[in-house]
Amino acid sequence: MPTTLPRLKCISLLNCFPKQTLTNNNIKQIHAQLITNNLNSPKLFSKLTDYYSSTSSNPNILNSIFYYFHPPHLLLFNTLIKCTPFNHSIHIFKTHFSKQLIPFDHNTFNFILGACARSPSYPTLKLGTQLHSLIIKQGFGSNVLVPTTLIHFYANNRDIKSARKVFDEMPDRNVVTWNAMITGYCSLKDGNEKNAVNGLCLFKEMLMVGGSEVRPNDTTVVCLLSAASQLGMVEIGVCLHGFAVKVLCKVEDDVFIGTGLVDMYSKCGCLESALSVFRRMKWRNVLTWTAMTTGLAIHGRGEEALKILYEMGSDGVKPNETTFTSLLSACCHAGLVEEGLQLFRDMEGKFGVVPWIQHYGCVVDLLGRNGNLNEAYDFIMEMPISPDTLIWRSLLSACRIHGDVVMGEKVGRFLLKFKEKSSEELAHKSEDYVALSNVYASAGRWDVVEVVRKKMKVKGICNQSGLSSVQTLSNDTL
């Protein structure tokens, strides 16, 4: 890339060069050339907006491009909504909706709904519902892209019933529409298997519809593999594996399907099948390696998981935070104390990954399970970030298991100092009192147990009652 740009070179750069190859300085030069040469083409400035968004998070630059045109141009307005952060997109949309200076089209609603889908929350859901009403009122629901994005929006905001209602009311659907609805069902991993079953049933309907417009693709299979792993039904996963090979491609040639299969087989307990798919894959990304290490971790094969990590470098893949969480968890379950501590030290020193709070929590759990309670306590006190209640609870649990009343009392004091700010946190506070009383009980100090229980009564902290559920043959939960 030259440091200075010849006249009119900016047009070829915008049309030919991928935006990842241009620096912010290059884009500013292109911007200057467009203005200097009076190239007031909305299409060119739309591309410029897209390029700026990839190198700078400053919305003021993007705003200046939009307001450069008088009157405002719809293409630039849509690009601005697509490229700016969620809150800024909403503000721009509301401002121009009230002014009614721009006649919106289906792309406007597609991009604003996409922004709402990327920032799920209750206020976002209410806003999206209002946009849905506006779409119906202005007649944009007939364009297949808009209701498809609506499905994606409702599903991301966990309103699966509204998503299904939009889906059922659509006269025409393409493969993206079906995938959006199936993904919505399969992504709701809240312990309710009904959603995963609904996703699989919808796939059956998709096959019955047939046609080139609704032909399942790799996205469909990846989502359904997630549903199979949620249900723990390896037979469904095997059928999907066969479908992918027969209809789509060789799984070793598709990194996404291959990764989905590794994850599914691992979670269903078929580690050898997972390793077989993993070894045959021609391309593996960080998600593939993480899925494999996680699978080995949850089945207690910590040493193999660590071996996989050090193979990643030779494959040109750098592990991420999730990879290390899985590996440290593997060390915890396998009792590999020295290996786990070395791995934690290597995170930042060798791999350049800064530890998060969950990584510190894994190390505390690792030391606590092995009975190294003093080391765990010192580790917490030396943490560069403030430990949360989960870390202290982990150490308190270890104190109870290993019968260390002195350390348990010290940790219990730290836990009880945390201020409860909500009813949910108050419920956790009861757990802390109970855990502390259990530490005393395990050492036979019943007089102190009585003191702790009396403190709970005085403060109005009630112990939560236990709950068990039994699933009948008719899938009713008792």
C-alpha positions in Angstrom: 0.0 0.0 0.0 1.6 3.4 -1.0 2.0 6.1 1.6 0.4 8.7 -0.7 -2.3 8.2 -3.2 -2.3 9.4 -6.9 -5.4 11.3 -8.0 -8.5 9.2 -8.6 -6.7 6.1 -7.3 -9.2 6.2 -4.5 -12.0 4.7 -6.7 -10.0 1.6 -7.6 -8.9 1.2 -3.9 -12.5 1.3 -2.7 -13.7 -1.1 -5.4 -10.9 -3.6 -5.3 -9.1 -3.7 -2.0 -10.5 -5.7 1.0 -11.1 -3.3 3.9 -8.8 -5.4 6.1 -5.8 -4.4 4.0 -6.3 -0.6 4.5 -5.1 1.4 7.5 -7.0 4.3 9.0 -4.5 6.6 7.4 -5.1 5.1 4.0 -8.9 5.5 4.4 -8.5 9.2 5.4 -6.4 9.8 2.2 -9.2 8.1 0.1 -11.7 10.3 1.9 -9.7 13.4 1.1 -9.4 12.4 -2.6 -13.2 11.9 -2.9 -13.8 15.4 -1.6 -11.0 17.1 -3.5 -12.1 15.5 -6.8 -15.8 16.3 -6.1 -16.7 12.6 -6.4 -20.1 13.0 -4.6 -21.3 9.5 -5.2 -23.4 8.0 -2.4 -22.2 4.6 -3.4 -18.6 5.5 -2.9 -19.2 7.3 0.4 -21.2 4.3 1.6 -18.2 2.1 1.0 -16.1 4.6 2.7 -18.4 4.5 5.8 -18.0 0.7 5.8 -14.2 1.0 5.6 -14.1 3.5 8.4 -16.2 1.3 10.7 -13.6 -1.5 10.4 -10.7 0.7 11.6 -12.3 3.2 14.0 -15.0 3.0 16.6 -15.5 6.8 16.5 -19.1 7.4 15.3 -18.4 11.1 14.7 -16.5 10.4 11.5 -19.3 8.3 10.2 -21.8 11.0 11.1 -19.8 13.6 9.2 -19.9 11.5 6.0 -23.7 11.1 6.3 -24.3 14.8 6.9 -22.0 15.7 4.0 -25.0 15.1 1.7 -28.0 17.4 1.5 -30.7 16.2 1.5 -29.8 13.0 3.5 -29.4 9.9 1.2 -31.1 6.6 2.1 -28.1 4.4 1.1 -25.8 6.4 3.5 -28.4 6.3 6.2 -28.8 2.5 6.0 -25.0 2.1 5.9 -24.7 4.3 9.0 -27.2 2.2 10.9 -25.5 -1.0 9.9 -21.9 0.2 10.8 -22.4 2.1 14.1 -22.8 0.7 17.7 -26.3 -0.3 18.8 -27.1 2.8 20.9 -25.9 5.1 18.2 -27.9 3.2 15.6 -31.1 3.5 17.6 -30.5 7.2 18.3 -30.0 7.9 14.6 -33.1 5.9 13.6 -35.4 7.6 16.2 -34.1 11.1 15.2 -34.8 10.7 11.5 -38.0 8.8 12.1 -39.4 11.8 14.0 -38.2 14.2 11.3 -39.5 12.0 8.4 -36.9 13.4 6.0 -36.0 10.0 4.6 -38.4 7.4 3.2 -37.2 4.2 4.8 -37.0 0.9 2.9 -36.8 -2.8 3.8 -33.0 -2.5 4.3 -33.5 0.2 7.0 -35.6 -2.2 9.1 -33.4 -5.1 8.3 -30.3 -3.3 9.7 -32.0 -1.7 12.7 -33.5 -5.1 13.7 -30.1 -6.7 13.2 -28.7 -4.1 15.7 -31.4 -5.0 18.2 -30.6 -8.7 17.8 -27.0 -8.1 18.6 -27.8 -6.3 21.9 -30.5 -8.5 23.6 -32.3 -7.1 26.6 -35.8 -6.4 27.8 -35.8 -2.7 26.6 -34.4 -3.9 23.2 -37.3 -6.5 23.0 -39.8 -3.7 23.6 -38.2 -1.5 21.0 -38.1 -4.4 18.5 -41.8 -5.1 19.1 -42.6 -1.5 18.2 -40.5 -1.8 15.0 -42.4 -5.0 14.2 -45.7 -3.0 14.3 -44.1 -0.3 12.2 -43.0 -2.9 9.6 -46.6 -4.2 9.3 -48.0 -0.7 9.1 -45.6 0.3 6.3 -46.0 -3.0 4.4 -42.4 -4.2 4.5 -43.3 -7.7 5.9 -43.7 -9.1 2.4 -39.9 -8.9 1.8 -38.5 -12.2 3.0 -35.4 -10.6 4.5 -37.3 -8.5 7.0 -39.4 -11.2 8.7 -36.3 -13.5 8.7 -34.4 -10.8 10.6 -37.4 -10.4 12.9 -37.2 -14.2 13.7 -33.5 -13.8 14.5 -34.2 -10.7 16.7 -37.0 -12.4 18.7 -34.9 -15.6 19.1 -31.9 -13.7 20.4 -34.1 -11.9 22.9 -35.4 -15.3 24.1 -39.0 -14.6 22.8 -39.2 -17.9 20.9 -43.1 -17.8 20.7 -43.1 -14.5 18.9 -40.3 -15.8 16.6 -42.4 -18.9 15.7 -45.5 -16.7 15.1 -43.6 -14.6 12.6 -42.2 -17.8 11.0 -45.7 -19.4 10.7 -47.2 -16.3 9.2 -44.6 -16.0 6.4 -46.0 -17.0 3.0 -42.5 -17.6 1.5 -39.4 -18.9 3.3 -35.9 -19.5 2.2 -33.1 -21.6 3.8 -32.0 -18.6 5.9 -35.5 -18.3 7.3 -35.6 -21.9 8.3 -32.1 -21.7 9.7 -33.0 -18.6 11.8 -35.9 -20.5 13.4 -34.0 -23.7 14.0 -31.1 -21.7 15.4 -33.5 -19.9 17.7 -34.8 -23.2 19.2 -31.3 -24.7 19.5 -29.7 -21.7 21.1 -32.1 -21.6 24.1 -29.9 -23.8 26.3 -31.9 -23.2 29.5 -32.2 -26.8 30.6 -35.5 -27.2 28.8 -35.2 -30.0 26.2 -38.4 -29.1 24.5 -36.7 -26.3 22.5 -34.1 -28.7 21.1 -36.8 -31.2 20.2 -38.8 -28.4 18.4 -35.7 -27.6 16.4 -35.3 -31.2 15.3 -39.0 -31.4 14.4 -38.7 -28.2 12.4 -35.8 -29.8 10.4 -38.1 -32.7 9.6 -40.7 -30.2 8.2 -37.9 -28.5 6.2 -37.0 -31.8 4.5 -40.6 -32.4 3.7 -41.0 -29.0 2.0 -37.9 -29.7 -0.2 -36.9 -27.5 -3.1 -33.7 -25.6 -3.9 -34.8 -22.6 -1.8 -35.0 -24.6 1.4 -32.2 -27.1 1.0 -30.4 -27.6 4.3 -26.8 -26.3 4.4 -23.9 -26.4 6.8 -25.5 -23.9 9.2 -28.6 -26.1 9.5 -26.5 -29.2 10.4 -24.3 -27.3 12.9 -27.4 -26.0 14.8 -29.0 -29.5 14.9 -25.8 -31.1 16.2 -26.0 -28.6 19.1 -29.6 -29.8 19.7 -28.5 -33.5 19.6 -25.7 -32.7 22.2 -28.2 -30.9 24.5 -30.5 -34.0 24.4 -27.5 -36.3 24.8 -28.9 -38.5 21.9 -25.9 -39.7 20.0 -28.1 -41.6 17.6 -29.6 -38.4 16.3 -26.0 -37.0 16.0 -24.9 -40.0 14.0 -27.9 -39.6 11.6 -27.0 -35.9 11.1 -23.4 -37.0 10.5 -24.6 -39.4 7.8 -26.9 -36.7 6.3 -24.0 -34.2 6.1 -21.7 -36.8 4.3 -24.4 -37.9 1.9 -26.0 -34.5 1.0 -23.5 -31.7 1.8 -19.8 -32.6 1.9 -17.1 -34.6 3.5 -17.0 -33.5 7.1 -13.3 -33.3 7.1 -13.5 -30.6 4.4 -15.9 -28.3 6.4 -14.5 -26.8 9.6 -17.9 -25.8 11.0 -19.6 -29.2 10.6 -16.4 -31.0 11.8 -16.3 -28.8 14.9 -20.0 -29.4 15.5 -19.4 -33.2 15.3 -16.4 -33.0 17.7 -18.5 -31.1 20.2 -21.6 -33.4 19.8 -19.6 -36.7 20.1 -17.7 -35.3 23.1 -20.8 -34.2 25.0 -22.5 -37.5 24.2 -19.6 -39.5 25.7 -18.2 -40.9 22.4 -14.7 -39.5 22.8 -13.1 -41.9 20.3 -15.6 -40.8 17.6 -14.8 -37.2 18.5 -11.0 -37.8 18.2 -11.5 -39.7 14.9 -13.4 -36.7 13.4 -10.8 -34.3 14.9 -7.8 -36.1 13.5 -9.3 -36.4 10.0 -10.2 -32.7 9.6 -8.0 -30.9 7.1 -8.6 -27.4 8.7 -9.2 -26.8 12.4 -9.8 -23.4 13.9 -9.6 -22.4 17.6 -13.2 -23.5 18.2 -12.3 -27.0 16.9 -9.3 -27.3 19.3 -11.3 -25.9 22.2 -14.2 -28.3 21.6 -11.8 -31.3 21.6 -9.9 -30.1 24.7 -13.3 -29.4 26.5 -14.5 -32.9 25.6 -11.4 -34.5 27.0 -11.6 -32.2 30.1 -15.2 -33.1 31.0 -14.4 -36.8 30.8 -11.4 -36.6 33.1 -8.7 -37.1 30.5 -6.6 -34.1 31.5 -3.2 -35.2 30.3 -4.5 -35.8 26.8 -6.2 -32.3 26.9 -2.9 -30.7 27.7 -1.2 -32.6 24.9 -3.8 -31.2 22.5 -2.9 -27.7 23.6 0.7 -28.0 22.8 -0.2 -29.4 19.4 -2.1 -26.3 18.5 1.0 -24.2 17.9 2.3 -26.6 15.2 -1.1 -26.2 13.5 -0.8 -22.4 13.5 -3.7 -21.9 15.9 -3.5 -19.7 19.0 -5.6 -20.8 22.0 -8.1 -18.3 23.5 -9.6 -17.7 26.9 -12.2 -20.4 26.5 -9.5 -23.0 25.6 -7.6 -22.3 28.8 -10.8 -22.4 30.9 -11.4 -25.9 29.5 -7.9 -27.0 30.1 -7.7 -25.7 33.7 -11.0 -27.4 34.4 -9.4 -30.6 33.0 -6.5 -30.3 35.4 -9.0 -29.7 38.3 -10.9 -32.9 37.6 -7.7 -35.0 36.9 -5.8 -33.7 40.0 -3.0 -32.4 37.8 -1.8 -29.6 40.2 1.7 -28.9 38.9 0.5 -29.2 35.2 -2.4 -26.8 36.0 -0.2 -24.2 37.7 2.4 -24.4 34.9 -0.5 -24.0 32.4 -1.7 -20.9 34.2 1.8 -19.4 34.2 2.1 -20.1 30.4 -1.2 -18.4 29.6 0.2 -14.9 29.5 4.0 -15.7 29.4 3.9 -18.1 26.5 0.6 -17.7 24.7 -0.1 -14.0 25.4 -3.6 -14.6 26.9 -4.4 -12.4 29.9 -6.2 -14.5 32.6 -9.8 -13.7 33.4 -11.6 -14.1 36.7 -12.7 -17.6 35.8 -9.1 -18.7 35.2 -8.2 -17.6 38.7 -11.2 -19.4 40.0 -10.0 -22.6 38.3 -6.6 -22.4 40.0 -8.2 -21.8 43.4 -10.5 -24.8 42.8 -7.4 -26.9 41.6 -5.4 -26.1 44.8 -8.5 -26.5 47.1 -9.4 -29.9 45.7 -5.9 -31.1 46.3 -5.9 -29.8 49.9 -3.4 -26.9 49.3 -5.6 -24.5 51.2 -2.9 -22.1 52.4 -1.6 -21.9 48.8 -5.1 -21.2 47.5 -5.6 -18.5 50.1 -2.3 -16.8 49.3 -3.1 -17.1 45.6 -6.4 -15.2 46.1 -4.7 -12.5 48.2 -2.1 -11.9 45.5 -4.6 -11.7 42.6 -4.3 -8.5 40.5 -8.1 -8.3 40.2 -10.6 -8.4 43.1 -11.9 -12.0 43.8 -15.6 -12.5 43.5 -17.9 -14.5 45.8 -17.6 -17.6 43.6 -13.8 -17.9 44.3 -14.3 -17.5 48.0 -17.1 -20.1 48.0 -14.9 -22.5 46.2 -12.2 -22.2 48.8 -14.8 -22.5 51.6 -16.1 -25.7 50.1 -12.6 -27.1 50.0 -12.2 -26.1 53.7 -15.2 -28.2 54.6 -14.1 -31.2 52.5 -10.6 -31.2 54.1 -11.8 -30.2 57.6 -9.8 -27.0 58.0 -12.0 -25.0 60.5 -9.4 -22.2 61.0 -9.1 -21.5 57.3 -12.9 -22.0 56.8 -13.6 -19.4 59.5 -11.3 -16.9 57.9 -12.8 -17.4 54.4 -16.3 -17.3 55.8 -15.6 -13.8 57.2 -14.6 -12.6 53.8 -17.8 -14.0 52.3 -20.1 -12.5 54.9 -18.6 -9.1 54.3 -20.0 -9.0 50.7 -23.1 -6.8 50.6 -26.2 -8.3 49.1 -27.9 -6.0 46.6 -30.7 -8.2 45.3 -33.0 -11.0 46.4 -30.9 -13.4 44.3 -27.7 -12.4 46.1 -29.6 -12.7 49.4 -30.4 -16.3 48.6 -26.7 -16.9 47.9 -25.9 -15.3 51.3 -27.9 -18.0 52.9 -25.7 -20.5 51.1 -22.7 -18.8 52.6 -24.0 -19.1 56.2 -25.0 -22.7 55.6 -21.6 -23.5 54.1 -19.8 -21.9 57.1 -22.0 -23.8 59.6 -21.2 -27.0 57.7 -17.5 -26.4 58.2 -18.0 -26.1 62.0 -20.3 -29.1 61.9 -17.7 -31.3 60.2 -15.3 -30.5 63.1 -18.0 -31.2 65.7 -18.2 -27.6 66.9 -22.0 -27.6 67.4 -22.1 -24.6 69.7 -20.7 -22.4 66.9 -23.1 -24.0 64.4 -25.9 -22.8 66.7 -24.5 -19.2 66.8 -24.3 -19.1 63.0 -27.9 -20.3 62.6 -29.1 -17.7 65.2 -27.4 -15.0 63.2 -29.3 -16.1 60.1 -32.6 -15.8 62.0 -31.7 -12.4 63.4 -30.9 -11.1 59.9 -34.0 -12.6 58.4 -32.0 -14.9 56.1 -33.9 -18.1 55.3 -32.4 -21.3 54.1 -33.7 -22.3 50.7 -35.5 -25.7 50.6 -34.3 -28.4 48.3 -36.2 -29.5 45.2 -36.1 -32.6 43.1 -37.9 -33.4 39.9 -38.8 -36.7 38.2 -39.6 -37.0 34.5 -42.4 -39.5 33.7 -42.7 -41.5 30.5 -45.2 -39.0 29.2 -42.5 -36.2 29.6 -44.4 -34.6 32.5 -42.2 -33.2 35.2 -43.3 -33.9 38.8 
